[in-house]
Amino acid sequence: MMKARSVESEETRRHLHDAHTRVISVAAVQEHLHASAGLGSMEMQPYLTKLVRRSPTPW
């Protein structure tokens, strides 16, 4: 995100923001799966709530 703030191209800024959002989403999935390891099932509401709270806001 630091790089996204420093580039001049709006298109490049959008691509960097999209990539950042995907990385954050994958990290949230991994954290949620790790926390539910061995339970045999996973509730989606806590994961989705956490994902929405972590979503970066556009600059």
All heavy atoms as TSV, in Angstrom:
chain	resi	resn	atom	element	x	y	z
A	1	MET	N	N	0.820	-1.187	0.000
A	1	MET	CA	C	0.000	0.000	0.000
A	1	MET	C	C	0.869	1.258	0.000
A	1	MET	O	O	0.447	2.271	-0.524
A	1	MET	CB	C	-0.948	-0.009	1.205
A	1	MET	CG	C	-2.040	-1.094	1.123
A	1	MET	SD	S	-2.973	-1.132	-0.423
A	1	MET	CE	C	-3.762	0.436	-0.403
A	2	MET	N	N	2.051	1.163	0.568
A	2	MET	CA	C	2.944	2.323	0.531
A	2	MET	C	C	3.313	2.655	-0.907
A	2	MET	O	O	3.355	3.826	-1.288
A	2	MET	CB	C	4.197	2.049	1.361
A	2	MET	CG	C	3.898	2.013	2.832
A	2	MET	SD	S	5.250	1.611	3.974
A	2	MET	CE	C	6.705	1.572	3.041
A	3	LYS	N	N	3.563	1.636	-1.705
A	3	LYS	CA	C	3.901	1.852	-3.107
A	3	LYS	C	C	2.705	2.431	-3.861
A	3	LYS	O	O	2.864	3.307	-4.716
A	3	LYS	CB	C	4.359	0.538	-3.749
A	3	LYS	CG	C	4.822	0.675	-5.170
A	3	LYS	CD	C	6.052	1.546	-5.267
A	3	LYS	CE	C	6.567	1.600	-6.673
A	3	LYS	NZ	N	7.647	2.560	-6.821
A	4	ALA	N	N	1.510	1.963	-3.540
A	4	ALA	CA	C	0.310	2.459	-4.216
A	4	ALA	C	C	0.135	3.963	-3.999
A	4	ALA	O	O	-0.351	4.667	-4.876
A	4	ALA	CB	C	-0.926	1.707	-3.729
A	5	ARG	N	N	0.532	4.428	-2.840
A	5	ARG	CA	C	0.406	5.863	-2.557
A	5	ARG	C	C	1.437	6.699	-3.305
A	5	ARG	O	O	1.240	7.893	-3.492
A	5	ARG	CB	C	0.546	6.105	-1.053
A	5	ARG	CG	C	-0.632	5.595	-0.265
A	5	ARG	CD	C	-0.502	5.949	1.220
A	5	ARG	NE	N	-1.325	5.048	1.993
A	5	ARG	CZ	C	-0.865	4.082	2.776
A	5	ARG	NH1	N	0.419	3.912	2.941
A	5	ARG	NH2	N	-1.690	3.301	3.422
A	6	SER	N	N	2.524	6.069	-3.713
A	6	SER	CA	C	3.599	6.845	-4.329
A	6	SER	C	C	3.619	6.801	-5.855
A	6	SER	O	O	4.342	7.573	-6.470
A	6	SER	CB	C	4.951	6.367	-3.791
A	6	SER	OG	O	5.215	5.051	-4.223
A	7	VAL	N	N	2.844	5.897	-6.466
A	7	VAL	CA	C	2.861	5.832	-7.937
A	7	VAL	C	C	1.967	6.910	-8.528
A	7	VAL	O	O	1.014	7.361	-7.901
A	7	VAL	CB	C	2.421	4.433	-8.450
A	7	VAL	CG1	C	3.375	3.358	-7.998
A	7	VAL	CG2	C	1.017	4.108	-8.049
A	8	GLU	N	N	2.296	7.313	-9.724
A	8	GLU	CA	C	1.531	8.364	-10.390
A	8	GLU	C	C	0.344	7.818	-11.174
A	8	GLU	O	O	-0.652	8.495	-11.336
A	8	GLU	CB	C	2.445	9.166	-11.310
A	8	GLU	CG	C	3.496	9.956	-10.556
A	8	GLU	CD	C	4.361	10.777	-11.475
A	8	GLU	OE1	O	3.920	11.102	-12.599
A	8	GLU	OE2	O	5.482	11.104	-11.073
A	9	SER	N	N	0.461	6.607	-11.660
A	9	SER	CA	C	-0.579	6.031	-12.508
A	9	SER	C	C	-1.771	5.543	-11.682
A	9	SER	O	O	-1.622	4.715	-10.789
A	9	SER	CB	C	0.010	4.856	-13.298
A	9	SER	OG	O	-1.025	4.095	-13.897
A	10	GLU	N	N	-2.932	6.057	-12.001
A	10	GLU	CA	C	-4.150	5.622	-11.308
A	10	GLU	C	C	-4.426	4.144	-11.568
A	10	GLU	O	O	-4.865	3.417	-10.681
A	10	GLU	CB	C	-5.349	6.468	-11.757
A	10	GLU	CG	C	-6.638	6.144	-11.039
A	10	GLU	CD	C	-6.573	6.412	-9.548
A	10	GLU	OE1	O	-5.881	7.352	-9.135
A	10	GLU	OE2	O	-7.220	5.668	-8.787
A	11	GLU	N	N	-4.138	3.700	-12.783
A	11	GLU	CA	C	-4.343	2.282	-13.117
A	11	GLU	C	C	-3.428	1.393	-12.268
A	11	GLU	O	O	-3.870	0.377	-11.718
A	11	GLU	CB	C	-4.090	2.036	-14.597
A	11	GLU	CG	C	-4.328	0.596	-15.003
A	11	GLU	CD	C	-4.077	0.361	-16.489
A	11	GLU	OE1	O	-3.655	1.298	-17.199
A	11	GLU	OE2	O	-4.301	-0.773	-16.928
A	12	THR	N	N	-2.171	1.764	-12.155
A	12	THR	CA	C	-1.238	0.998	-11.333
A	12	THR	C	C	-1.687	1.005	-9.881
A	12	THR	O	O	-1.635	-0.005	-9.190
A	12	THR	CB	C	0.184	1.578	-11.448
A	12	THR	OG1	O	0.584	1.534	-12.813
A	12	THR	CG2	C	1.168	0.812	-10.588
A	13	ARG	N	N	-2.150	2.142	-9.405
A	13	ARG	CA	C	-2.649	2.263	-8.034
A	13	ARG	C	C	-3.818	1.299	-7.792
A	13	ARG	O	O	-3.884	0.622	-6.777
A	13	ARG	CB	C	-3.063	3.707	-7.772
A	13	ARG	CG	C	-3.099	4.080	-6.332
A	13	ARG	CD	C	-3.443	5.534	-6.046
A	13	ARG	NE	N	-3.508	6.471	-7.139
A	13	ARG	CZ	C	-2.530	7.298	-7.506
A	13	ARG	NH1	N	-1.380	7.271	-6.882
A	13	ARG	NH2	N	-2.694	8.127	-8.508
A	14	ARG	N	N	-4.729	1.218	-8.747
A	14	ARG	CA	C	-5.872	0.285	-8.633
A	14	ARG	C	C	-5.404	-1.159	-8.595
A	14	ARG	O	O	-5.905	-1.966	-7.805
A	14	ARG	CB	C	-6.851	0.494	-9.786
A	14	ARG	CG	C	-7.806	1.642	-9.579
A	14	ARG	CD	C	-8.966	1.604	-10.574
A	14	ARG	NE	N	-8.546	1.459	-11.959
A	14	ARG	CZ	C	-8.264	2.462	-12.778
A	14	ARG	NH1	N	-8.342	3.703	-12.356
A	14	ARG	NH2	N	-7.902	2.245	-14.020
A	15	HIS	N	N	-4.437	-1.502	-9.464
A	15	HIS	CA	C	-3.925	-2.878	-9.491
A	15	HIS	C	C	-3.255	-3.237	-8.166
A	15	HIS	O	O	-3.437	-4.333	-7.646
A	15	HIS	CB	C	-2.942	-3.074	-10.646
A	15	HIS	CG	C	-3.593	-3.128	-11.986
A	15	HIS	ND1	N	-4.494	-4.111	-12.347
A	15	HIS	CD2	C	-3.470	-2.314	-13.062
A	15	HIS	CE1	C	-4.897	-3.904	-13.583
A	15	HIS	NE2	N	-4.295	-2.816	-14.048
A	16	LEU	N	N	-2.465	-2.326	-7.634
A	16	LEU	CA	C	-1.807	-2.580	-6.350
A	16	LEU	C	C	-2.828	-2.714	-5.223
A	16	LEU	O	O	-2.695	-3.563	-4.341
A	16	LEU	CB	C	-0.803	-1.470	-6.038
A	16	LEU	CG	C	0.450	-1.461	-6.909
A	16	LEU	CD1	C	1.238	-0.170	-6.696
A	16	LEU	CD2	C	1.313	-2.680	-6.620
A	17	HIS	N	N	-3.853	-1.900	-5.248
A	17	HIS	CA	C	-4.909	-1.978	-4.234
A	17	HIS	C	C	-5.652	-3.306	-4.339
A	17	HIS	O	O	-5.913	-3.965	-3.327
A	17	HIS	CB	C	-5.882	-0.811	-4.392
A	17	HIS	CG	C	-6.949	-0.803	-3.360
A	17	HIS	ND1	N	-8.205	-1.320	-3.595
A	17	HIS	CD2	C	-6.950	-0.370	-2.085
A	17	HIS	CE1	C	-8.929	-1.197	-2.504
A	17	HIS	NE2	N	-8.193	-0.628	-1.576
A	18	ASP	N	N	-5.967	-3.725	-5.555
A	18	ASP	CA	C	-6.644	-5.012	-5.754
A	18	ASP	C	C	-5.782	-6.171	-5.259
A	18	ASP	O	O	-6.283	-7.087	-4.602
A	18	ASP	CB	C	-6.993	-5.226	-7.235
A	18	ASP	CG	C	-8.097	-4.314	-7.720
A	18	ASP	OD1	O	-8.822	-3.738	-6.877
A	18	ASP	OD2	O	-8.230	-4.179	-8.951
A	19	ALA	N	N	-4.494	-6.128	-5.558
A	19	ALA	CA	C	-3.590	-7.185	-5.100
A	19	ALA	C	C	-3.521	-7.204	-3.583
A	19	ALA	O	O	-3.555	-8.275	-2.956
A	19	ALA	CB	C	-2.198	-6.983	-5.691
A	20	HIS	N	N	-3.453	-6.051	-2.971
A	20	HIS	CA	C	-3.417	-5.953	-1.505
A	20	HIS	C	C	-4.684	-6.551	-0.902
A	20	HIS	O	O	-4.622	-7.317	0.069
A	20	HIS	CB	C	-3.261	-4.497	-1.089
A	20	HIS	CG	C	-3.253	-4.301	0.382
A	20	HIS	ND1	N	-4.376	-3.998	1.091
A	20	HIS	CD2	C	-2.252	-4.403	1.284
A	20	HIS	CE1	C	-4.078	-3.905	2.368
A	20	HIS	NE2	N	-2.791	-4.143	2.517
A	21	THR	N	N	-5.819	-6.228	-1.477
A	21	THR	CA	C	-7.093	-6.758	-0.975
A	21	THR	C	C	-7.127	-8.277	-1.056
A	21	THR	O	O	-7.567	-8.949	-0.121
A	21	THR	CB	C	-8.272	-6.152	-1.770
A	21	THR	OG1	O	-8.215	-4.725	-1.641
A	21	THR	CG2	C	-9.603	-6.650	-1.256
A	22	ARG	N	N	-6.630	-8.839	-2.153
A	22	ARG	CA	C	-6.603	-10.304	-2.293
A	22	ARG	C	C	-5.676	-10.945	-1.273
A	22	ARG	O	O	-6.002	-11.972	-0.674
A	22	ARG	CB	C	-6.205	-10.687	-3.716
A	22	ARG	CG	C	-7.331	-10.476	-4.717
A	22	ARG	CD	C	-7.002	-11.095	-6.063
A	22	ARG	NE	N	-5.881	-10.446	-6.716
A	22	ARG	CZ	C	-5.974	-9.360	-7.471
A	22	ARG	NH1	N	-7.141	-8.797	-7.650
A	22	ARG	NH2	N	-4.908	-8.850	-8.039
A	23	VAL	N	N	-4.515	-10.349	-1.038
A	23	VAL	CA	C	-3.572	-10.892	-0.057
A	23	VAL	C	C	-4.194	-10.862	1.335
A	23	VAL	O	O	-4.111	-11.843	2.093
A	23	VAL	CB	C	-2.237	-10.110	-0.084
A	23	VAL	CG1	C	-1.371	-10.451	1.114
A	23	VAL	CG2	C	-1.495	-10.388	-1.378
A	24	ILE	N	N	-4.837	-9.780	1.698
A	24	ILE	CA	C	-5.489	-9.665	3.008
A	24	ILE	C	C	-6.597	-10.707	3.134
A	24	ILE	O	O	-6.767	-11.329	4.190
A	24	ILE	CB	C	-6.045	-8.240	3.215
A	24	ILE	CG1	C	-4.897	-7.239	3.281
A	24	ILE	CG2	C	-6.908	-8.156	4.456
A	24	ILE	CD1	C	-3.912	-7.458	4.407
A	25	SER	N	N	-7.345	-10.932	2.070
A	25	SER	CA	C	-8.420	-11.935	2.100
A	25	SER	C	C	-7.869	-13.337	2.309
A	25	SER	O	O	-8.410	-14.112	3.107
A	25	SER	CB	C	-9.222	-11.894	0.798
A	25	SER	OG	O	-9.860	-10.653	0.651
A	26	VAL	N	N	-6.800	-13.674	1.620
A	26	VAL	CA	C	-6.187	-14.994	1.776
A	26	VAL	C	C	-5.643	-15.159	3.196
A	26	VAL	O	O	-5.808	-16.204	3.825
A	26	VAL	CB	C	-5.080	-15.222	0.725
A	26	VAL	CG1	C	-4.266	-16.460	1.034
A	26	VAL	CG2	C	-5.691	-15.321	-0.666
A	27	ALA	N	N	-5.032	-14.109	3.732
A	27	ALA	CA	C	-4.517	-14.171	5.099
A	27	ALA	C	C	-5.647	-14.393	6.100
A	27	ALA	O	O	-5.501	-15.170	7.049
A	27	ALA	CB	C	-3.761	-12.891	5.440
A	28	ALA	N	N	-6.779	-13.759	5.880
A	28	ALA	CA	C	-7.923	-13.941	6.774
A	28	ALA	C	C	-8.450	-15.367	6.710
A	28	ALA	O	O	-8.801	-15.959	7.739
A	28	ALA	CB	C	-9.028	-12.945	6.419
A	29	VAL	N	N	-8.499	-15.939	5.517
A	29	VAL	CA	C	-8.934	-17.336	5.375
A	29	VAL	C	C	-7.970	-18.256	6.113
A	29	VAL	O	O	-8.394	-19.141	6.866
A	29	VAL	CB	C	-9.014	-17.749	3.881
A	29	VAL	CG1	C	-9.196	-19.247	3.737
A	29	VAL	CG2	C	-10.132	-17.014	3.185
A	30	GLN	N	N	-6.689	-18.043	5.936
A	30	GLN	CA	C	-5.701	-18.895	6.607
A	30	GLN	C	C	-5.801	-18.791	8.122
A	30	GLN	O	O	-5.739	-19.793	8.828
A	30	GLN	CB	C	-4.287	-18.527	6.149
A	30	GLN	CG	C	-4.016	-18.948	4.732
A	30	GLN	CD	C	-2.639	-18.521	4.252
A	30	GLN	OE1	O	-2.066	-17.543	4.723
A	30	GLN	NE2	N	-2.107	-19.259	3.299
A	31	GLU	N	N	-5.969	-17.598	8.642
A	31	GLU	CA	C	-6.117	-17.420	10.084
A	31	GLU	C	C	-7.366	-18.123	10.602
A	31	GLU	O	O	-7.335	-18.768	11.646
A	31	GLU	CB	C	-6.180	-15.938	10.445
A	31	GLU	CG	C	-4.855	-15.237	10.370
A	31	GLU	CD	C	-4.964	-13.774	10.730
A	31	GLU	OE1	O	-6.020	-13.331	11.224
A	31	GLU	OE2	O	-3.971	-13.059	10.519
A	32	HIS	N	N	-8.453	-17.992	9.871
A	32	HIS	CA	C	-9.706	-18.614	10.298
A	32	HIS	C	C	-9.603	-20.138	10.240
A	32	HIS	O	O	-10.077	-20.829	11.149
A	32	HIS	CB	C	-10.873	-18.118	9.444
A	32	HIS	CG	C	-12.204	-18.437	10.021
A	32	HIS	ND1	N	-12.702	-17.790	11.128
A	32	HIS	CD2	C	-13.128	-19.340	9.663
A	32	HIS	CE1	C	-13.885	-18.294	11.420
A	32	HIS	NE2	N	-14.175	-19.230	10.543
A	33	LEU	N	N	-9.009	-20.655	9.190
A	33	LEU	CA	C	-8.834	-22.108	9.086
A	33	LEU	C	C	-7.919	-22.629	10.191
A	33	LEU	O	O	-8.178	-23.678	10.773
A	33	LEU	CB	C	-8.273	-22.481	7.712
A	33	LEU	CG	C	-9.239	-22.339	6.547
A	33	LEU	CD1	C	-8.505	-22.558	5.228
A	33	LEU	CD2	C	-10.405	-23.296	6.677
A	34	HIS	N	N	-6.871	-21.894	10.490
A	34	HIS	CA	C	-5.958	-22.305	11.549
A	34	HIS	C	C	-6.680	-22.325	12.896
A	34	HIS	O	O	-6.508	-23.249	13.689
A	34	HIS	CB	C	-4.755	-21.361	11.609
A	34	HIS	CG	C	-3.790	-21.707	12.687
A	34	HIS	ND1	N	-2.966	-22.804	12.619
A	34	HIS	CD2	C	-3.534	-21.110	13.870
A	34	HIS	CE1	C	-2.243	-22.863	13.727
A	34	HIS	NE2	N	-2.562	-21.840	14.494
A	35	ALA	N	N	-7.500	-21.321	13.149
A	35	ALA	CA	C	-8.233	-21.248	14.418
A	35	ALA	C	C	-9.261	-22.364	14.542
A	35	ALA	O	O	-9.572	-22.804	15.654
A	35	ALA	CB	C	-8.924	-19.889	14.539
A	36	SER	N	N	-9.784	-22.851	13.422
A	36	SER	CA	C	-10.806	-23.892	13.473
A	36	SER	C	C	-10.243	-25.280	13.190
A	36	SER	O	O	-10.994	-26.238	13.028
A	36	SER	CB	C	-11.936	-23.578	12.490
A	36	SER	OG	O	-11.460	-23.614	11.164
A	37	ALA	N	N	-8.924	-25.403	13.139
A	37	ALA	CA	C	-8.288	-26.697	12.843
A	37	ALA	C	C	-8.718	-27.747	13.855
A	37	ALA	O	O	-8.755	-27.514	15.053
A	37	ALA	CB	C	-6.772	-26.554	12.841
A	38	GLY	N	N	-9.072	-28.904	13.348
A	38	GLY	CA	C	-9.462	-30.016	14.207
A	38	GLY	C	C	-10.929	-30.006	14.611
A	38	GLY	O	O	-11.398	-30.943	15.250
A	39	LEU	N	N	-11.658	-28.973	14.249
A	39	LEU	CA	C	-13.072	-28.905	14.617
A	39	LEU	C	C	-13.954	-29.666	13.635
A	39	LEU	O	O	-15.082	-30.003	13.966
A	39	LEU	CB	C	-13.542	-27.451	14.703
A	39	LEU	CG	C	-12.860	-26.587	15.764
A	39	LEU	CD1	C	-13.396	-25.162	15.691
A	39	LEU	CD2	C	-13.077	-27.165	17.156
A	40	GLY	N	N	-13.465	-29.896	12.440
A	40	GLY	CA	C	-14.221	-30.646	11.454
A	40	GLY	C	C	-15.176	-29.797	10.635
A	40	GLY	O	O	-15.611	-30.185	9.573
A	41	SER	N	N	-15.516	-28.601	11.128
A	41	SER	CA	C	-16.384	-27.708	10.359
A	41	SER	C	C	-15.989	-26.269	10.670
A	41	SER	O	O	-15.279	-25.995	11.629
A	41	SER	CB	C	-17.855	-27.937	10.712
A	41	SER	OG	O	-18.093	-27.587	12.060
A	42	MET	N	N	-16.475	-25.394	9.845
A	42	MET	CA	C	-16.115	-23.994	10.005
A	42	MET	C	C	-17.353	-23.134	9.814
A	42	MET	O	O	-18.056	-23.279	8.818
A	42	MET	CB	C	-15.057	-23.631	8.958
A	42	MET	CG	C	-14.525	-22.246	9.063
A	42	MET	SD	S	-13.161	-21.981	7.917
A	42	MET	CE	C	-14.025	-21.231	6.557
A	43	GLU	N	N	-17.643	-22.258	10.765
A	43	GLU	CA	C	-18.764	-21.334	10.615
A	43	GLU	C	C	-18.320	-20.178	9.733
A	43	GLU	O	O	-17.243	-19.619	9.914
A	43	GLU	CB	C	-19.202	-20.812	11.972
A	43	GLU	CG	C	-19.840	-21.875	12.842
A	43	GLU	CD	C	-20.413	-21.284	14.102
A	43	GLU	OE1	O	-20.942	-20.157	14.035
A	43	GLU	OE2	O	-20.327	-21.949	15.133
A	44	MET	N	N	-19.153	-19.828	8.790
A	44	MET	CA	C	-18.777	-18.797	7.829
A	44	MET	C	C	-19.010	-17.379	8.352
A	44	MET	O	O	-18.276	-16.469	7.993
A	44	MET	CB	C	-19.552	-18.994	6.521
A	44	MET	CG	C	-19.114	-20.214	5.741
A	44	MET	SD	S	-17.348	-20.232	5.364
A	44	MET	CE	C	-17.208	-18.852	4.271
A	45	GLN	N	N	-19.995	-17.162	9.195
A	45	GLN	CA	C	-20.291	-15.805	9.642
A	45	GLN	C	C	-19.103	-15.139	10.335
A	45	GLN	O	O	-18.761	-14.001	10.004
A	45	GLN	CB	C	-21.518	-15.757	10.531
A	45	GLN	CG	C	-21.881	-14.328	10.901
A	45	GLN	CD	C	-23.177	-14.234	11.654
A	45	GLN	OE1	O	-23.891	-15.212	11.803
A	45	GLN	NE2	N	-23.487	-13.054	12.128
A	46	PRO	N	N	-18.431	-15.804	11.286
A	46	PRO	CA	C	-17.271	-15.147	11.899
A	46	PRO	C	C	-16.172	-14.822	10.882
A	46	PRO	O	O	-15.547	-13.759	10.957
A	46	PRO	CB	C	-16.773	-16.167	12.925
A	46	PRO	CG	C	-17.947	-17.033	13.214
A	46	PRO	CD	C	-18.729	-17.076	11.938
A	47	TYR	N	N	-15.958	-15.712	9.941
A	47	TYR	CA	C	-14.947	-15.459	8.908
A	47	TYR	C	C	-15.323	-14.246	8.065
A	47	TYR	O	O	-14.507	-13.347	7.843
A	47	TYR	CB	C	-14.763	-16.686	8.014
A	47	TYR	CG	C	-14.137	-16.336	6.691
A	47	TYR	CD1	C	-12.817	-15.922	6.628
A	47	TYR	CD2	C	-14.878	-16.358	5.520
A	47	TYR	CE1	C	-12.237	-15.554	5.430
A	47	TYR	CE2	C	-14.310	-15.993	4.319
A	47	TYR	CZ	C	-12.986	-15.593	4.273
A	47	TYR	OH	O	-12.433	-15.224	3.084
A	48	LEU	N	N	-16.563	-14.207	7.592
A	48	LEU	CA	C	-16.986	-13.099	6.736
A	48	LEU	C	C	-16.975	-11.777	7.494
A	48	LEU	O	O	-16.596	-10.742	6.939
A	48	LEU	CB	C	-18.369	-13.392	6.146
A	48	LEU	CG	C	-18.414	-14.572	5.179
A	48	LEU	CD1	C	-19.849	-14.870	4.764
A	48	LEU	CD2	C	-17.546	-14.319	3.962
A	49	THR	N	N	-17.378	-11.806	8.755
A	49	THR	CA	C	-17.340	-10.594	9.574
A	49	THR	C	C	-15.913	-10.088	9.709
A	49	THR	O	O	-15.639	-8.900	9.548
A	49	THR	CB	C	-17.939	-10.869	10.966
A	49	THR	OG1	O	-19.297	-11.295	10.807
A	49	THR	CG2	C	-17.888	-9.639	11.849
A	50	LYS	N	N	-14.993	-10.993	9.986
A	50	LYS	CA	C	-13.589	-10.628	10.121
A	50	LYS	C	C	-13.043	-10.090	8.801
A	50	LYS	O	O	-12.307	-9.104	8.778
A	50	LYS	CB	C	-12.786	-11.843	10.573
A	50	LYS	CG	C	-11.357	-11.562	10.907
A	50	LYS	CD	C	-10.703	-12.823	11.452
A	50	LYS	CE	C	-9.293	-12.585	11.892
A	50	LYS	NZ	N	-8.677	-13.801	12.428
A	51	LEU	N	N	-13.428	-10.707	7.711
A	51	LEU	CA	C	-12.962	-10.287	6.394
A	51	LEU	C	C	-13.433	-8.867	6.074
A	51	LEU	O	O	-12.666	-8.036	5.598
A	51	LEU	CB	C	-13.451	-11.270	5.326
A	51	LEU	CG	C	-12.983	-11.036	3.911
A	51	LEU	CD1	C	-11.470	-11.130	3.827
A	51	LEU	CD2	C	-13.625	-12.040	2.977
A	52	VAL	N	N	-14.691	-8.581	6.367
A	52	VAL	CA	C	-15.226	-7.253	6.085
A	52	VAL	C	C	-14.525	-6.204	6.944
A	52	VAL	O	O	-14.196	-5.121	6.466
A	52	VAL	CB	C	-16.749	-7.217	6.325
A	52	VAL	CG1	C	-17.281	-5.804	6.294
A	52	VAL	CG2	C	-17.455	-8.068	5.274
A	53	ARG	N	N	-14.261	-6.525	8.190
A	53	ARG	CA	C	-13.591	-5.571	9.079
A	53	ARG	C	C	-12.158	-5.301	8.641
A	53	ARG	O	O	-11.629	-4.236	8.884
A	53	ARG	CB	C	-13.595	-6.087	10.510
A	53	ARG	CG	C	-14.943	-5.983	11.138
A	53	ARG	CD	C	-14.903	-6.398	12.583
A	53	ARG	NE	N	-16.250	-6.361	13.130
A	53	ARG	CZ	C	-16.675	-7.145	14.078
A	53	ARG	NH1	N	-15.870	-8.041	14.614
A	53	ARG	NH2	N	-17.901	-7.047	14.519
A	54	ARG	N	N	-11.511	-6.274	8.005
A	54	ARG	CA	C	-10.115	-6.131	7.586
A	54	ARG	C	C	-9.982	-5.485	6.219
A	54	ARG	O	O	-8.884	-5.106	5.833
A	54	ARG	CB	C	-9.439	-7.493	7.521
A	54	ARG	CG	C	-9.193	-8.064	8.854
A	54	ARG	CD	C	-8.502	-9.353	8.666
A	54	ARG	NE	N	-7.416	-9.438	9.628
A	54	ARG	CZ	C	-6.437	-10.273	9.551
A	54	ARG	NH1	N	-6.351	-11.090	8.546
A	54	ARG	NH2	N	-5.514	-10.302	10.455
A	55	SER	N	N	-11.062	-5.393	5.485
A	55	SER	CA	C	-10.975	-4.848	4.132
A	55	SER	C	C	-10.464	-3.421	4.184
A	55	SER	O	O	-11.003	-2.598	4.913
A	55	SER	CB	C	-12.340	-4.868	3.451
A	55	SER	OG	O	-12.761	-6.187	3.250
A	56	PRO	N	N	-9.417	-3.142	3.436
A	56	PRO	CA	C	-8.878	-1.787	3.443
A	56	PRO	C	C	-9.844	-0.814	2.774
A	56	PRO	O	O	-10.590	-1.187	1.883
A	56	PRO	CB	C	-7.591	-1.918	2.638
A	56	PRO	CG	C	-7.792	-3.100	1.779
A	56	PRO	CD	C	-8.729	-4.034	2.529
A	57	THR	N	N	-9.838	0.378	3.241
A	57	THR	CA	C	-10.664	1.392	2.622
A	57	THR	C	C	-9.889	2.038	1.476
A	57	THR	O	O	-8.668	2.173	1.562
A	57	THR	CB	C	-11.061	2.495	3.640
A	57	THR	OG1	O	-9.861	3.014	4.211
A	57	THR	CG2	C	-11.947	1.932	4.726
A	58	PRO	N	N	-10.575	2.397	0.428
A	58	PRO	CA	C	-9.882	3.051	-0.693
A	58	PRO	C	C	-9.267	4.366	-0.226
A	58	PRO	O	O	-9.805	5.021	0.634
A	58	PRO	CB	C	-10.990	3.315	-1.712
A	58	PRO	CG	C	-12.117	2.436	-1.315
A	58	PRO	CD	C	-11.983	2.206	0.162
A	59	TRP	N	N	-8.159	4.720	-0.783
A	59	TRP	CA	C	-7.480	5.947	-0.362
A	59	TRP	C	C	-8.098	7.131	-1.012
A	59	TRP	O	O	-8.473	7.484	-1.913
A	59	TRP	CB	C	-5.975	5.862	-0.610
A	59	TRP	CG	C	-5.640	5.471	-1.980
A	59	TRP	CD1	C	-5.416	6.262	-3.035
A	59	TRP	CD2	C	-5.510	4.131	-2.489
A	59	TRP	NE1	N	-5.144	5.528	-4.139
A	59	TRP	CE2	C	-5.197	4.221	-3.840
A	59	TRP	CE3	C	-5.634	2.871	-1.922
A	59	TRP	CZ2	C	-5.018	3.109	-4.629
A	59	TRP	CZ3	C	-5.449	1.779	-2.716
A	59	TRP	CH2	C	-5.134	1.901	-4.053
